[in-house]
Amino acid sequence: MFIEFFYKLKEVGIPVSPTAFLTLQKALSNGLVVTLEDFYTASRAILVKSERYFDLYDQVFAHHFRGAEMPDSEGIELDEMARTMLEAWLKNPEELSKLLGVDESALNKLTPEELIEYFKERLKEQTEQHHGGAKWIGTGGTSPVGHSGYHPGGMRVGGVSGNKSAVKVAMDRRYKDYSLHGPLTQAMIGEALKRLRNMIPVGPRDQVNIDETIYQTMKNGGEIEIIFDRRLKDRLKIILAIDNGGWSMDPYIPVVQTLFDYAGDQFKDIKTYFFHNTIYSTLWGDPARYKKPKKIDDLVRLDPQTRFVIIGDASMAPYELMASDGSIHIEERSGMPSIECLNFLAKTFPHAVWLNPVPATMWDYTRTISAIREIFPMFELTIDGLEQAVTHMMAK
């Protein structure tokens, strides 16, 4: 039974090792684990090496020992996207009815639960990519579905819980905010900043690495060898460009803003700018985007080693990206299409990435996301996505 549990943990992506499993077996054979509650605590402490996997461990535990079903990630995605559509319906039922091509009076008769099921059925009907039109999930056209969506912060486990038992504790999902699935939440901010701090490999080697010094001294048979490292904080320069406009970004703006408010406290040289949908000839130093314009041409004078991080869903009408003066705002008229401005920024800053809060599984359904991915390396705005983005920028 425990071997099957071990392999299930590995199957879902928890990096459990045979050595840890043997340690757990030793605890069992020595009588240190006598109840299911003991096993829950001991196996999590021994097998799981990071809190990021606690939520996934709880799901596997509930599945293995109580028969709770493991969640269907595609079904959850549909649930959350349908709920986002419901929120849009409550804000403006007439507009959403028109966009979906359905009778508003008919939808008005449905309960919220029935509306969610209706939206889910509409989402399930599409089996391929589609561009244009008013019904399918796609780009262009008038369908709102391909331009937004909300990815769940965690997975739900079904089944019946036990009363005051380890299974009940597991099914309470106390650690879902630490899981790797879904968008970045405020609970993950500390974990994300640990990875951002790894982006500072510059400066002279003038700081003693105590662990490496001890290791090399022992390796030398006691002859002292002092190992120096670079300082990891003084010279890193960061520019953040944040999409803070449009209803599709609304669910993510508080998390994005909070995350980089913390980053502002961590890094000495950090500048934050704002844009809507995509970048044209001007970025804005104020969230309202009208008081503090910053011409992107001026950025060429900055250090090319600056890390340029763009945060946005990259979802818009294709003409906004491709057409000259494609911005929906009349004050942004430079005669250049946005795609040329993005190419200019990519050449100016070799260490540039685009962080997208939209799940990667949805990227192929939006033409503008595909186009921007050809210019900037794109990563999900999740713990894993941040880690991959940092690794990418460090590799250059």
VENTAMO-V846333 format. One record per pair of residues at least 6 apart in sequence whose C-alpha atoms are under 6 Angstrom apart, sorted by the first residue. I is the first residue (numbers start at 0). J is the second residue. D is the distance in Angstrom with one decimal. If there is no record, write none. Layout:
i->I j->J d->D
i->I j->J d->D
//
This chain:
i->15 j->46 d->5.4
i->19 j->46 d->5.6
i->32 j->38 d->5.8
i->36 j->165 d->4.8
i->51 j->177 d->4.9
i->51 j->178 d->4.9
i->53 j->174 d->6.0
i->54 j->174 d->4.8
i->54 j->175 d->5.0
i->54 j->178 d->5.8
i->57 j->169 d->4.6
i->61 j->67 d->5.7
i->61 j->166 d->5.5
i->62 j->68 d->5.7
i->67 j->157 d->5.3
i->67 j->158 d->4.5
i->68 j->157 d->5.7
i->77 j->119 d->5.9
i->79 j->149 d->5.9
i->80 j->148 d->5.0
i->80 j->149 d->5.6
i->81 j->115 d->5.3
i->81 j->118 d->5.2
i->81 j->119 d->5.6
i->88 j->95 d->5.9
i->96 j->103 d->5.4
i->98 j->133 d->5.7
i->98 j->141 d->5.9
i->98 j->142 d->5.8
i->99 j->133 d->5.8
i->99 j->134 d->5.4
i->128 j->364 d->5.6
i->129 j->137 d->4.8
i->130 j->137 d->5.0
i->130 j->138 d->4.7
i->130 j->139 d->5.7
i->131 j->138 d->5.8
i->131 j->139 d->4.5
i->131 j->140 d->3.6
i->132 j->140 d->4.4
i->132 j->141 d->6.0
i->133 j->140 d->5.9
i->133 j->141 d->4.8
i->133 j->142 d->4.5
i->134 j->142 d->5.7
i->136 j->144 d->5.1
i->136 j->145 d->4.6
i->137 j->145 d->4.5
i->137 j->364 d->5.2
i->137 j->365 d->5.8
i->138 j->145 d->5.9
i->138 j->365 d->4.9
i->138 j->366 d->5.8
i->139 j->316 d->5.3
i->146 j->314 d->5.3
i->147 j->247 d->4.8
i->150 j->181 d->5.2
i->151 j->181 d->4.9
i->152 j->181 d->4.3
i->152 j->182 d->6.0
i->153 j->175 d->5.5
i->160 j->167 d->4.8
i->161 j->167 d->5.2
i->182 j->381 d->5.4
i->183 j->381 d->4.9
i->188 j->258 d->5.8
i->191 j->382 d->5.9
i->194 j->386 d->6.0
i->199 j->231 d->4.9
i->199 j->232 d->5.9
i->199 j->235 d->5.8
i->200 j->231 d->5.9
i->202 j->229 d->5.4
i->202 j->230 d->5.8
i->203 j->229 d->5.3
i->204 j->227 d->5.3
i->204 j->228 d->4.6
i->204 j->229 d->4.1
i->205 j->227 d->5.7
i->206 j->227 d->5.2
i->206 j->228 d->5.2
i->207 j->226 d->5.9
i->207 j->227 d->4.5
i->208 j->226 d->5.6
i->208 j->227 d->5.5
i->212 j->225 d->5.0
i->212 j->226 d->5.1
i->216 j->222 d->5.5
i->216 j->223 d->4.8
i->216 j->224 d->5.4
i->236 j->268 d->5.0
i->236 j->269 d->5.9
i->236 j->305 d->4.9
i->237 j->269 d->4.7
i->237 j->305 d->5.6
i->237 j->306 d->4.8
i->238 j->269 d->5.8
i->238 j->270 d->4.9
i->238 j->271 d->5.9
i->238 j->307 d->4.9
i->239 j->271 d->4.7
i->239 j->308 d->5.0
i->239 j->309 d->5.9
i->240 j->271 d->6.0
i->240 j->272 d->4.7
i->240 j->273 d->5.4
i->240 j->309 d->4.7
i->241 j->273 d->4.8
i->241 j->309 d->6.0
i->241 j->310 d->4.9
i->242 j->273 d->5.9
i->242 j->274 d->5.0
i->242 j->275 d->5.1
i->242 j->311 d->4.9
i->244 j->275 d->4.9
i->272 j->282 d->5.9
i->272 j->283 d->5.2
i->272 j->284 d->4.7
i->273 j->282 d->5.9
i->273 j->283 d->5.0
i->274 j->282 d->5.9
i->278 j->337 d->5.9
i->279 j->337 d->4.8
i->279 j->340 d->5.8
i->280 j->294 d->5.9
i->280 j->295 d->5.7
i->281 j->293 d->5.4
i->281 j->294 d->4.5
i->281 j->295 d->5.7
i->282 j->292 d->5.9
i->282 j->293 d->5.0
i->283 j->291 d->5.4
i->283 j->292 d->4.6
i->283 j->293 d->5.7
i->284 j->291 d->4.9
i->285 j->291 d->5.8
i->303 j->348 d->5.3
i->306 j->350 d->5.1
i->306 j->351 d->5.8
i->307 j->351 d->4.5
i->308 j->351 d->5.7
i->308 j->352 d->5.3
i->308 j->353 d->5.9
i->309 j->353 d->4.7
i->310 j->353 d->5.9
i->310 j->354 d->4.8
i->311 j->355 d->5.4
i->312 j->355 d->5.1
i->312 j->356 d->5.9
i->312 j->357 d->5.9
i->313 j->368 d->5.2
i->314 j->367 d->6.0
i->317 j->367 d->5.9
i->318 j->325 d->5.8
i->319 j->325 d->4.3
i->319 j->326 d->5.4
i->320 j->337 d->5.0
i->320 j->338 d->5.6
i->321 j->336 d->5.4
i->321 j->338 d->6.0
i->322 j->336 d->5.1
i->323 j->334 d->5.3
i->323 j->335 d->4.9
i->323 j->336 d->4.1
i->324 j->332 d->5.1
i->324 j->334 d->5.3
i->350 j->392 d->5.3
i->352 j->375 d->5.6
i->352 j->376 d->5.2
i->353 j->377 d->4.7
i->354 j->377 d->5.8
i->354 j->378 d->5.0
i->354 j->379 d->5.6
i->354 j->380 d->5.3
i->355 j->379 d->4.9
i->355 j->380 d->5.2
i->356 j->379 d->5.7
i->356 j->380 d->4.7
i->378 j->384 d->5.1
//
